[in-house]
Amino acid sequence: MQNQAFRPETRVVRRRDAPALREHRADLCVVGAGISGVSAAIEGARLGRNVILIDGLPALGGQAVHSIIGMIVGLFGNGPNGKQLTHGIADDLLRDLGSTGDLEVRMGGVSPNAFYNEVALGRWVERKILELKITPLVGAILRHVHLERRRVAALELATRYGDVVVRAAGFVDATGDAALVWQAGLDCREPAEGVIYGSQMMVIENFDDAHRPTREEISARIRDRGEHYGMTRRDGFAMSLPGGHTAIVNMTHVENPLDPFGASQKGIEGKEQADRTMVFLRSEFPEAFGAASVRAYGLPGIRQTRWIVGSHHLTVEEVRQGVKFADAIARTAWPLEQHHHAEGYVWEPFAEDHVHYVPFGSLTPPGADNLVAAGRCIDGDATALSSVRVMGPCIAMGAAAAHALDLAGTGSVHQIDPAALRRRIRANIED
Ligand SMILES: Cc1cc2nc3c(=O)[nH]c(=O)nc-3n(C[C@H](O)[C@H](O)[C@H](O)COP(=O)(O)OP(=O)(O)OC[C@H]3O[C@@H](n4cnc5c(N)ncnc54)[C@H](O)[C@@H]3O)c2cc1C
């Protein structure tokens, strides 16, 4: 049969000497499409703003999707009846993914948590971006930030299809590594000493959930036998995901250096650790994991690398005391969860009635008027951040960043009316 549509002719093309930069203008430019950036972009679009959402990865969703985190924690208060502390896109996710069986709220640790199918979350994000007419720009790495008279004027980004310039009235740094604030030449923080470990997550299949050991049983066995298997970390867990056919395994500790060669090397070493974990699980718990295999490795899971210096430095004392700041924009009850030892993490849970808050000042670099950070790169000490960087409060921070920039307009986020911001995000700080 003849193919009428197919034309075998070609055309010859050659790169011009100076290819034109693609230029894009928006009201709101969000860099980083993890859970905090997605929240900021959706909130901005719902405010009627023209939004662009940029990420260096070739797909949206950040660590929540591509590092396969598997559960949204810090969204509910402590205890089996912990109340929901964050709304906005959290309500949409609970409703939409819950209705298709891709998200289940169940007890995990100290509070109810939302266990989700990461593939479904990724598609949910993409559908929302299309529905709300947000411009996606993926595979775009930030190369240069133009900061002029305290305002971010433009970003230069490199993509595999050519360079792009983005101009906007307001910018959100939701990159997790404070990439925008760093490139703007503003102050950032890094750990003064030591390492904050990330983890190589993986999804496994063909396990028997009925015989799956508890977190405590797994950790006890790793402590006894982990050395035999060459395991770095001596604790961790395997939790089944909605549907019961797959489970996430979080049992590794991997460094996340800010050096490009080191980061590349450590990414592979993380998978080696994950493979040793599989051998351990299969051998030590054959009833549950004897036939299990790795279905997917996440991209390197990064807890903390570099973060901003903001107008407020959130301290662990403020977290422990549950200080309710006048400019509070997010809250959580999640424990302090420090990953600064290769062998395991230090866990400090709070009482059932405890809640702590994130002030807007921790999101705002003092040297810029139209730039707000959101997510795991806001300002705090490393212990305070070990709690407030989880996804529940990240969603609230993204929403607050979008509202603050909307209120600031062509003015400064440092001069917006705190009461006006509070009114807009009240559901995330009041019952
Ligand atoms: C192993 C591990 C387990 C965790 N477990 C849980 C858990 O069970 N529950 C929970 O709620 N939280 C958990 N956390 C914490 C939580 O997942 C993260 O803190 C949260 O997802 C961070 O979201 P984010 O939007 O701030 O950043 P990210 O999800 O890291 O998104 C940042 C995005 O910015 C992009 N980006 C970075 N630099 C650039 C650049 N220069 N140019 C362009 N794009 C850039 C990245 O590609 C990325 O997509 C865990 C974290 C880790 C690492």
The ligand as an ORCA input file, in Angstrom:
! r2SCAN-3c Opt
* xyz 0 1
  C      15.382     10.566     50.566
  C      14.412     11.583     51.015
  C      13.271     11.151     51.666
  C      12.326     12.084     52.059
  N      11.187     11.650     52.650
  C      10.144     12.487     52.758
  C       8.850     11.998     53.058
  O       8.650     10.811     53.281
  N       7.840     12.881     53.075
  C       8.022     14.227     52.855
  O       7.045     14.970     52.885
  N       9.253     14.719     52.600
  C      10.295     13.879     52.516
  N      11.534     14.357     52.176
  C      11.732     15.807     52.012
  C      11.045     16.326     50.775
  O      10.920     15.304     49.816
  C      11.757     17.471     50.117
  O      12.310     18.351     51.034
  C      10.775     18.220     49.230
  O      10.258     17.324     48.251
  C      11.440     19.397     48.614
  O      10.600     19.989     47.653
  P      11.099     21.282     46.893
  O      10.003     21.656     45.976
  O      11.550     22.295     47.887
  O      12.410     20.842     46.118
  P      12.705     19.706     45.028
  O      11.661     18.665     44.997
  O      14.105     19.299     45.263
  O      12.591     20.504     43.651
  C      13.575     21.408     43.206
  C      13.564     21.419     41.698
  O      14.428     22.475     41.247
  C      15.134     22.033     40.111
  N      16.400     22.772     40.027
  C      17.401     22.774     40.925
  N      18.401     23.565     40.488
  C      18.021     24.048     39.295
  C      18.641     24.924     38.344
  N      19.861     25.434     38.576
  N      17.960     25.221     37.206
  C      16.730     24.686     36.972
  N      16.097     23.856     37.848
  C      16.741     23.554     38.994
  C      15.361     20.541     40.374
  O      15.549     19.831     39.168
  C      14.102     20.124     41.108
  O      13.134     19.551     40.248
  C      12.535     13.461     51.806
  C      13.691     13.884     51.145
  C      14.615     12.953     50.750
  C      15.821     13.410     50.019
*
